Structures are given as C-alpha cells and as structure tokens.
Amino acid sequence: MKVIICGAGQVGWQIARHLSGEKNDVTVVDNNPDLVRRATDTLDVQGIAGFASYPDVLDRAGARDADMIIAATYSDEVNMVTCQVAHSVFNIPRKIARLRSQSYLTAIYSDLYRRDHMPIDVVISPEREVAEAALQRLASPSAFDTETFLGGRANLLGISIEEDCPVVNTPLRQLTDLFSTLRAIVVGIRRDGRLFAPEARDQIFVGDECYIFAVNEDIPRTMEIFGKTAKKQERVVIIGGGNVGLAVAKALEDRVDRVRAKVIEKNRKIAERAADALERTIVLNGDGLDAALLAEANISRADAVLCVTDDDKTNMLAAVRAKAEGCPMAIALINDPTLVPMMAPLGIDAYINPRATTVSSILRHIRHGRVRGVYSIGDAEAEMIEAEVLSTSPIAGQRVRDIDFPEGVLVGGILKGDKVVKPAADTRIDEGDVIALFSMASDVPEVERLLQVSIDFF
C-alpha cells in the first residue's frame, strides 16, 4: 500500500514508523526539513520538504498513484485543504484528517459539510480521543491504562503490581490453575523498562506493570486478585478547562450516576467559556498549582484529580500538589513519553498519552481487512489488535495450541457470537470469531498474515 503522511511531528512519525515497519511504501511530507530528515534517517520512508497542501508537493510525493493520504499537520486548515487537493486533483481513494478546532468538528459531525464538498473519509479529533481516554481512566481508578474491546464486553487493563498483591511471585500457569473460572489473561508485562509477552512459567514481581485482558463481568474479581480495590468516583476535580477538560466535564454531567465535578482553569476567557457550556459544574478561575485554590475546590475530599492542561510539567506538578493536599487518585495528561518513567516516583497514579490515543485511532482506520480495533501500548512498543477471523485465514478452524504464533503474541480473548471465551490450548478458532491479540510491534506483520487481513485494503 502506498501512503502519504503529511506532518512529521510526533503523530506523523509514529504512523510512519508503524506503516514502514509493515513494508508499506511511505512518503512523509513536512515543511520543516529537519523533521523530514529525522523521519528519513530513522525510518524506511521517503521524505519531501514542502507544504502538504500544495499540489506540486503532493505530486512529488507520489500522489498520482497513492492509496491513502493521512493529513496530520499542526494546522486544521492545511489538513482540510490537503484532503481536498488529494481528492480533486489526484483522486486518492482514502483520506484521513486530524482536526482540533471544535468549530470544524461541530460542523462536520452535524453534516454541514457534505462528503462531496469536504471529501474527508475519516476525521480524527485528538481532544475527543483524549477525553474518552480520560473517562476510561476515571472508570477504572486502580488501572494506569484502559481500553475497551470486543464490542465493550472486555477491557485491557494496565495494573501496577505492589507489595500487597496476593499473586506476587506466582507463575502465570499456576494463576490459571488457581482461578480456573476467571476470564482474564496477563498478556503483557513491563519490567525494568522493557515490555514483553510473558510465557506460562513467568512470574509476577513487585514493580511490574501488567497488561491484563479481562471480560467485563470478571474485572472486579481480577482487580481484587491483583491487589486493587474498586472505589466509585463521586467527586472529581479537573485542572484545565480547555477542549479536553470541557468534554470530560460535560460527559460527567450527562452520566446517570451523577459525578460532582469542579473545573480549575487559569485563562479567564477559557474559564468563562467552560462556565457557559456547563450546567451543574463549578468552574474556578485560577492556577491549578495554587494550594489555596485547590482547598477551595475541596481537593482533600475529591476522589480523583484529572490534570489536562496543555503543559506536561504543569499537569505533573498539579497532580503531585493535589496528592499532597489529600487527593487519593491523580491522573495526568502527558505528551512527552520520556516523562512517563517519572510518574511512579512522583506518586502519579495514571497518565494519558495523547499521541498514543491519536495513533491508535488512526491505526484503527488504516488497518487492512477485518481489523476492528487497534490500541497502541507504551511508546508504540506493542499493540492490542481486534479482528474478525476470515475463512481464508490460516488460523480458521485450528486450535490455539496448533497455531504458530510468534513469541511476542498472545491471545487475550475470543468473541464467539455474543459470548467472550477465555482462550485455552484446546480452544478452536472458527471463521467469524472476533479475536483480540496482544502483539509486540515487531510481530504485527506476522499477525496480519495469520489473520489474512491484507487481502482487502479498504
């Protein structure tokens, strides 16, 4: 597949990394020659320096025979015009645009832009993706990472292993024997900074970060087994009243089980906008790092604080200050992945990586065949892939024990009809099943081969 990626920033670079690693023909376009050089030096891609919306630049990038264009520059307008030029001049079949402006999103989602007037096949909104991720973190306060799979019937949970975990030093094989009815599988472990797919003989140690794939009904029991207690989030303080904070506050207002939220926003105009848009949420204008203002927001009585300003360091410091003032749960928005290792030492319970959520959303739309969902784990180190098993797939009709999965791949769950099945060695995978697989990044091409997902591009 020939793909043009416009924008060589963090998101564009990660998408190029994924697609070039899977032997696609990738060209990166950016008006910053340094970013283009970084992409061509570190990835197996071609690079063009220039404005992505210019027809002559796209022509040099190979737009005449491209299968897809992904417009992920920092400008909404450039992304929209790029898709228009890709459609009108070069007739590129598939066009994906990243848009941030709420005004554009409102117009697009309300169908004011008809397809023939604004030919964008898929719109990716980082703020909406991040807001959804924040709500998922709040729904699973004991997990540092969460994502939904198999039609909402199962979840991938990231859990930090602490000293009070009952199953520390227990081999995974023994866990299966001890809790035979538990529909949960440890699919990934991060130890000493390295992520890997565990084998049955591997043990869980204090300090590990485990990725567990669990059926929804068994999540409370799973959390208990791994030493976590579930607590309902009734009071939440949101630091940052921009698009993300506002979207989260609105969603919390719309819940049936009402959650009391307060928003702290430093910029007065943004605070006023948030106050006008929210009905039951108190909006405070001030610095989220101010201990007096946090006290006014009753931070000591809050169940969680969500720090979602546009500055990583502010989010980290606000989370630390809130914890120091008595808030038991702190979640921070972190753009820079190099800051993530500092989360645990600082006592920050969970984080949201906007780049990972945006990359996952884009990958969900560009995977081949019957792939239904993709979630990027860590710094693009691994993926959780959900796909329908085709009749042409090498795994159709085979039992799990007979499938030659790479070492970095584990089956998390299988949806048969409307029932989620915990995979065992003798579980048969049939045509039409929906399978959820944990795969290290280097093994994704082999997973796609086993799923026969490359036979149908779009």
C-alpha positions as CSV (number, residue, x, y, z in Angstrom):
1,M,0.0,0.0,0.0
2,K,1.3,3.4,-0.9
3,V,0.7,6.0,1.8
4,I,1.5,9.7,2.0
5,I,1.7,11.1,5.6
6,C,1.5,14.9,5.9
7,G,3.1,16.1,9.0
8,A,6.3,14.6,10.5
9,G,5.6,15.5,14.1
10,Q,5.1,13.0,16.9
11,V,1.9,11.5,15.5
12,G,3.0,11.5,11.9
13,W,6.4,10.0,12.8
14,Q,4.7,7.2,14.8
15,I,2.3,6.4,12.0
16,A,5.2,6.3,9.5
17,R,7.1,4.0,11.9
18,H,4.2,1.6,12.0
19,L,3.4,1.5,8.3
20,S,7.0,1.4,7.1
21,G,7.7,-1.4,9.5
22,E,5.0,-3.4,7.8
23,K,6.7,-2.9,4.4
24,N,4.3,-0.3,3.1
25,D,5.5,2.4,0.6
26,V,5.5,5.5,2.8
27,T,6.3,9.1,2.0
28,V,6.5,11.8,4.7
29,V,5.8,15.4,3.8
30,D,6.5,18.4,6.1
31,N,7.5,22.0,5.6
32,N,10.2,21.6,8.3
33,P,13.2,20.0,6.6
34,D,14.7,18.9,10.0
35,L,11.6,16.8,10.8
36,V,11.7,15.3,7.3
37,R,15.3,14.4,7.7
38,R,14.6,12.8,11.1
39,A,12.0,10.6,9.5
40,T,14.2,9.5,6.6
41,D,17.2,9.0,8.8
42,T,15.4,6.8,11.3
43,L,12.7,5.1,9.2
44,D,12.5,3.3,5.9
45,V,10.5,6.1,4.3
46,Q,10.9,8.7,1.6
47,G,10.7,12.4,2.5
48,I,9.6,15.6,0.8
49,A,10.1,19.1,2.3
50,G,7.3,21.4,1.4
51,F,3.7,22.5,2.2
52,A,1.5,19.5,2.2
53,S,-1.5,21.3,0.7
54,Y,0.5,22.4,-2.4
55,P,-0.4,20.2,-5.4
56,D,3.2,20.2,-6.8
57,V,4.5,19.0,-3.4
58,L,1.9,16.2,-3.3
59,D,2.8,15.3,-6.9
60,R,6.4,15.0,-5.9
61,A,5.3,12.8,-3.0
62,G,3.7,10.4,-5.5
63,A,0.0,11.4,-5.0
64,R,-0.9,10.2,-8.5
65,D,-0.8,6.5,-7.5
66,A,-1.2,6.8,-3.7
67,D,-3.7,4.6,-2.0
68,M,-4.1,6.8,1.1
69,I,-3.2,10.2,2.5
70,I,-3.1,11.0,6.2
71,A,-3.1,14.7,6.9
72,A,-1.7,15.2,10.5
73,T,0.0,18.6,10.4
74,Y,-0.5,21.1,13.2
75,S,-2.9,23.1,11.1
76,D,-6.6,22.1,10.7
77,E,-6.8,24.2,7.6
78,V,-3.8,22.7,6.0
79,N,-5.2,19.2,6.8
80,M,-8.6,20.0,5.3
81,V,-7.1,21.6,2.1
82,T,-4.7,18.7,1.7
83,C,-7.6,16.2,1.6
84,Q,-9.5,18.4,-0.8
85,V,-6.4,18.6,-3.2
86,A,-5.8,14.9,-2.7
87,H,-9.4,14.2,-3.8
88,S,-9.9,16.8,-6.5
89,V,-6.5,16.8,-8.2
90,F,-5.2,13.3,-7.6
91,N,-8.3,11.2,-6.7
92,I,-6.6,9.5,-3.8
93,P,-9.1,6.8,-2.6
94,R,-8.7,7.2,1.2
95,K,-8.3,10.5,3.1
96,I,-7.8,10.9,6.8
97,A,-7.5,14.3,8.5
98,R,-6.6,15.2,12.1
99,L,-8.8,18.2,13.2
100,R,-8.6,20.0,16.5
101,S,-11.0,23.0,16.2
102,Q,-14.3,22.4,17.9
103,S,-16.0,24.6,15.4
104,Y,-14.9,22.4,12.5
105,L,-15.8,19.3,14.4
106,T,-19.2,20.5,15.2
107,A,-19.9,21.4,11.6
108,I,-18.6,18.1,10.3
109,Y,-20.4,15.9,12.8
110,S,-23.6,17.8,12.2
111,D,-23.3,17.0,8.4
112,L,-23.0,20.7,7.4
113,Y,-20.0,19.5,5.3
114,R,-21.3,17.1,2.8
115,R,-18.9,14.5,1.5
116,D,-18.7,16.0,-2.0
117,H,-17.9,19.4,-0.6
118,M,-15.3,18.3,2.0
119,P,-14.0,14.9,1.0
120,I,-12.5,13.5,4.2
121,D,-13.2,9.9,4.8
122,V,-12.2,9.8,8.5
123,V,-11.9,12.7,10.9
124,I,-9.6,12.2,13.9
125,S,-10.1,14.5,16.8
126,P,-7.2,14.3,19.4
127,E,-9.2,16.2,22.0
128,R,-12.2,13.8,21.7
129,E,-9.9,10.8,21.8
130,V,-8.1,12.1,24.9
131,A,-11.4,13.0,26.6
132,E,-12.6,9.4,26.1
133,A,-9.4,8.0,27.4
134,A,-9.7,10.2,30.5
135,L,-13.2,9.0,31.2
136,Q,-11.9,5.4,30.9
137,R,-9.2,6.1,33.4
138,L,-11.7,7.5,35.8
139,A,-14.0,4.5,35.3
140,S,-11.0,2.2,36.3
141,P,-9.2,4.2,39.0
142,S,-7.0,1.3,40.0
143,A,-5.6,0.9,36.5
144,F,-3.0,3.2,34.9
145,D,-4.2,2.3,31.4
146,T,-7.5,1.0,30.0
147,E,-9.1,0.3,26.6
148,T,-12.3,-1.4,25.6
149,F,-12.5,-4.4,23.2
150,L,-14.9,-6.9,21.7
151,G,-17.9,-4.6,21.5
152,G,-17.5,-3.3,25.0
153,R,-17.5,-6.8,26.6
154,A,-13.9,-6.8,27.6
155,N,-11.1,-4.4,28.6
156,L,-7.4,-4.2,28.5
157,L,-6.2,-3.1,32.0
158,G,-2.8,-1.7,32.9
159,I,-2.1,-2.6,36.6
160,S,1.0,-1.8,38.7
161,I,2.0,-4.6,40.9
162,E,2.6,-3.6,44.5
163,E,3.8,-5.4,47.7
164,D,0.2,-6.2,48.8
165,C,-0.6,-8.0,45.6
166,P,-1.7,-11.6,46.6
167,V,-0.2,-13.2,43.5
168,V,3.3,-11.8,43.6
169,N,6.0,-14.4,42.7
170,T,3.3,-16.7,41.3
171,P,3.9,-18.3,37.9
172,L,1.2,-17.4,35.4
173,R,0.5,-21.1,34.8
174,Q,-0.4,-21.5,38.5
175,L,-2.7,-18.5,38.3
176,T,-4.7,-20.3,35.6
177,D,-5.0,-23.3,37.9
178,L,-5.9,-21.3,41.0
179,F,-8.5,-19.2,39.3
180,S,-9.8,-21.5,36.5
181,T,-13.1,-19.7,36.1
182,L,-11.5,-16.2,35.9
183,R,-11.8,-14.9,32.4
184,A,-8.6,-12.8,32.5
185,I,-5.2,-13.2,31.0
186,V,-1.9,-11.4,31.6
187,V,-0.9,-10.6,28.0
188,G,2.0,-8.2,28.6
189,I,4.5,-7.3,31.4
190,R,6.8,-4.3,31.6
191,R,9.8,-5.0,33.9
192,D,12.8,-2.7,34.3
193,G,11.5,-0.6,31.4
194,R,11.2,-3.5,29.0
195,L,7.8,-4.7,27.7
196,F,7.3,-8.4,26.8
197,A,4.7,-11.0,26.2
198,P,5.0,-13.4,29.1
199,E,5.2,-17.2,29.0
200,A,3.3,-19.6,31.3
201,R,6.3,-20.1,33.5
202,D,6.9,-16.4,34.0
203,Q,6.2,-14.9,37.4
204,I,4.8,-11.5,38.5
205,F,7.1,-9.4,40.7
206,V,6.6,-6.2,42.7
207,G,7.2,-3.2,40.5
208,D,5.9,-4.9,37.3
209,E,3.4,-3.2,35.2
210,C,1.0,-5.9,33.9
211,Y,-1.4,-5.6,31.0
212,I,-4.4,-7.8,31.7
213,F,-7.2,-8.6,29.2
214,A,-10.4,-9.3,31.2
215,V,-14.1,-9.9,30.5
216,N,-16.1,-7.0,32.0
217,E,-18.0,-9.2,34.5
218,D,-14.7,-10.5,35.9
219,I,-12.9,-7.1,36.2
220,P,-13.8,-6.6,39.9
221,R,-12.5,-10.1,40.8
222,T,-9.4,-9.5,38.6
223,M,-8.6,-6.3,40.4
224,E,-9.0,-7.9,43.8
225,I,-6.7,-10.8,42.8
226,F,-4.1,-8.3,41.8
227,G,-4.4,-6.4,45.0
228,K,-6.5,-3.5,43.8
229,T,-9.7,-2.2,45.4
230,A,-12.5,-0.6,43.3
231,K,-13.8,2.8,44.5
232,K,-16.6,4.7,43.0
233,Q,-15.6,8.1,41.7
234,E,-18.2,10.6,43.1
235,R,-16.1,13.8,43.3
236,V,-13.6,14.8,40.6
237,V,-11.5,18.0,40.2
238,I,-10.5,18.8,36.6
239,I,-7.5,21.1,36.2
240,G,-7.6,22.6,32.7
241,G,-10.9,23.8,31.2
242,G,-9.9,23.6,27.5
243,N,-11.4,21.2,25.0
244,V,-10.4,18.1,26.8
245,G,-11.4,19.2,30.3
246,L,-14.7,20.6,29.0
247,A,-15.5,17.4,27.1
248,V,-14.8,15.3,30.3
249,A,-16.9,17.7,32.5
250,K,-19.8,17.5,30.0
251,A,-19.7,13.7,29.9
252,L,-19.7,13.5,33.7
253,E,-22.7,15.8,33.8
254,D,-24.6,13.5,31.4
255,R,-24.0,10.4,33.5
256,V,-27.0,8.8,35.2
257,D,-24.9,8.2,38.3
258,R,-24.1,11.8,38.9
259,V,-20.4,12.7,39.4
260,R,-19.7,16.0,41.1
261,A,-17.0,17.8,39.1
262,K,-15.2,21.1,39.6
263,V,-13.0,22.7,36.9
264,I,-10.0,24.9,37.5
265,E,-8.8,27.0,34.6
266,K,-6.1,29.7,34.6
267,N,-7.2,31.5,31.5
268,R,-10.2,33.7,32.2
269,K,-11.7,33.6,28.7
270,I,-11.5,29.8,28.6
271,A,-12.9,29.6,32.1
272,E,-15.9,31.8,31.1
273,R,-16.5,29.6,28.0
274,A,-16.5,26.5,30.2
275,A,-18.8,28.0,32.7
276,D,-21.3,29.0,30.0
277,A,-21.2,25.5,28.5
278,L,-21.6,23.6,31.8
279,E,-24.8,23.5,33.8
280,R,-24.0,21.8,37.1
281,T,-20.2,22.0,37.2
282,I,-18.5,24.7,39.2
283,V,-15.7,26.5,37.3
284,L,-12.9,28.3,39.2
285,N,-10.7,30.8,37.5
286,G,-7.1,30.4,38.8
287,D,-3.9,28.4,38.9
288,G,-4.3,24.7,39.5
289,L,-0.9,24.8,41.3
290,D,-2.3,27.2,43.9
291,A,-2.8,25.3,47.2
292,A,-5.5,27.8,48.4
293,L,-7.5,27.4,45.2
294,L,-7.2,23.6,45.5
295,A,-8.5,23.9,49.0
296,E,-11.4,26.0,47.7
297,A,-12.1,23.1,45.3
298,N,-12.2,20.7,48.2
299,I,-9.3,18.7,46.7
300,S,-8.9,16.8,50.0
301,R,-12.4,15.4,49.7
302,A,-12.2,14.6,46.0
303,D,-11.9,11.0,44.8
304,A,-9.7,11.9,41.8
305,V,-8.0,14.8,40.1
306,L,-7.6,15.0,36.4
307,C,-4.8,17.3,35.1
308,V,-5.4,18.1,31.4
309,T,-3.8,21.5,30.7
310,D,-1.7,21.9,27.5
311,D,1.6,21.8,29.5
312,D,3.0,18.5,30.6
313,K,5.0,19.9,33.5
314,T,2.0,21.8,34.9
315,N,0.0,18.6,34.8
316,M,2.7,16.7,36.6
317,L,3.2,19.3,39.3
318,A,-0.6,19.8,39.7
319,A,-1.1,16.1,40.2
320,V,1.7,16.0,42.8
321,R,0.3,19.0,44.6
322,A,-3.2,17.5,44.6
323,K,-1.9,14.3,46.1
324,A,0.0,16.2,48.7
325,E,-3.3,18.0,49.6
326,G,-5.0,14.7,50.2
327,C,-6.5,13.6,46.9
328,P,-6.1,9.8,46.6
329,M,-6.1,9.5,42.8
330,A,-4.2,11.6,40.3
331,I,-4.3,11.3,36.5
332,A,-2.1,13.5,34.3
333,L,-2.1,14.2,30.6
334,I,1.5,13.7,29.3
335,N,2.5,14.4,25.7
336,D,6.2,13.6,26.2
337,P,6.8,9.9,26.6
338,T,10.2,10.4,28.2
339,L,8.4,11.9,31.2
340,V,6.3,8.7,31.8
341,P,9.0,6.9,33.9
342,M,8.7,9.8,36.4
343,M,5.1,9.1,37.0
344,A,5.5,6.3,39.6
345,P,8.3,8.1,41.6
346,L,6.2,11.2,41.8
347,G,3.2,9.2,43.0
348,I,1.0,9.9,39.9
349,D,-1.4,7.1,39.6
350,A,-2.2,7.1,35.9
351,Y,-1.4,9.1,32.7
352,I,-3.0,9.7,29.3
353,N,-0.7,9.9,26.3
354,P,-2.5,12.0,23.5
355,R,-0.1,10.7,20.9
356,A,-0.8,7.1,21.7
357,T,-4.6,7.7,21.6
358,T,-4.4,9.5,18.3
359,V,-2.1,7.0,16.8
360,S,-4.4,4.2,17.9
361,S,-7.4,5.9,16.4
362,I,-5.6,6.4,13.1
363,L,-4.4,2.8,13.0
364,R,-7.9,1.7,13.6
365,H,-8.9,3.2,10.3
366,I,-5.9,2.1,8.2
367,R,-5.5,-1.5,9.1
368,H,-6.4,-3.9,6.3
369,G,-9.3,-6.3,6.0
370,R,-11.5,-7.1,9.0
371,V,-9.5,-5.4,11.8
372,R,-12.0,-3.7,14.1
373,G,-9.7,-2.1,16.6
374,V,-6.1,-1.3,17.4
375,Y,-4.6,0.1,20.6
376,S,-1.0,1.3,20.7
377,I,0.7,0.3,24.0
378,G,3.5,2.3,25.5
379,D,5.8,4.2,23.1
380,A,4.4,2.2,20.2
381,E,6.1,-0.9,21.7
382,A,3.1,-3.2,21.2
383,E,-0.5,-3.3,20.0
384,M,-3.7,-4.9,21.1
385,I,-5.4,-5.9,17.8
386,E,-9.1,-6.9,17.4
387,A,-10.0,-8.6,14.2
388,E,-12.6,-10.9,12.6
389,V,-11.3,-14.3,11.5
390,L,-11.8,-14.8,7.8
391,S,-12.4,-18.1,6.1
392,T,-9.1,-17.6,4.3
393,S,-7.1,-17.1,7.5
394,P,-4.5,-19.8,8.3
395,I,-5.9,-19.9,11.9
396,A,-9.5,-20.5,10.9
397,G,-10.6,-24.0,12.1
398,Q,-7.4,-24.5,14.2
399,R,-7.0,-24.9,17.9
400,V,-4.8,-22.4,19.8
401,R,-2.1,-24.9,20.6
402,D,-1.7,-25.7,16.9
403,I,-1.2,-22.1,15.7
404,D,2.4,-21.0,15.2
405,F,2.1,-17.6,16.9
406,P,5.3,-15.6,17.3
407,E,6.8,-15.4,20.8
408,G,5.6,-11.8,21.2
409,V,1.9,-12.6,20.5
410,L,-0.8,-13.8,23.0
411,V,-4.5,-14.3,22.5
412,G,-6.4,-12.2,25.1
413,G,-10.0,-13.2,24.3
414,I,-12.3,-14.6,21.6
415,L,-15.8,-13.4,20.9
416,K,-18.0,-16.3,19.6
417,G,-21.4,-15.0,18.8
418,D,-22.2,-12.8,21.8
419,K,-20.1,-14.7,24.3
420,V,-16.5,-13.9,25.2
421,V,-14.4,-17.0,25.6
422,K,-11.1,-17.2,27.5
423,P,-8.7,-18.9,25.2
424,A,-7.2,-22.2,26.3
425,A,-4.8,-24.6,24.4
426,D,-7.7,-26.6,23.0
427,T,-9.9,-23.6,22.1
428,R,-10.9,-23.8,18.4
429,I,-10.9,-20.5,16.4
430,D,-13.6,-20.5,13.8
431,E,-14.5,-18.3,10.8
432,G,-16.5,-15.3,12.0
433,D,-14.9,-15.3,15.5
434,V,-13.6,-12.0,16.7
435,I,-10.2,-12.4,18.3
436,A,-8.2,-10.0,20.5
437,L,-4.4,-10.3,20.2
438,F,-1.6,-8.7,22.1
439,S,1.4,-8.3,19.8
440,M,4.8,-6.8,20.1
441,A,5.4,-4.2,17.4
442,S,7.9,-6.3,15.5
443,D,5.4,-9.2,15.3
444,V,2.4,-7.2,13.8
445,P,3.2,-8.1,10.2
446,E,3.0,-11.8,11.1
447,V,-0.2,-11.3,13.0
448,E,-1.7,-9.6,9.9
449,R,-0.6,-12.6,7.8
450,L,-2.2,-15.1,10.2
451,L,-5.4,-13.1,10.2
452,Q,-5.3,-12.7,6.4
453,V,-6.1,-9.1,6.8
454,S,-4.0,-7.9,3.9
455,I,-6.3,-9.3,1.2
456,D,-8.7,-6.3,1.3
457,F,-7.2,-2.8,1.8
458,F,-10.4,-0.9,2.2
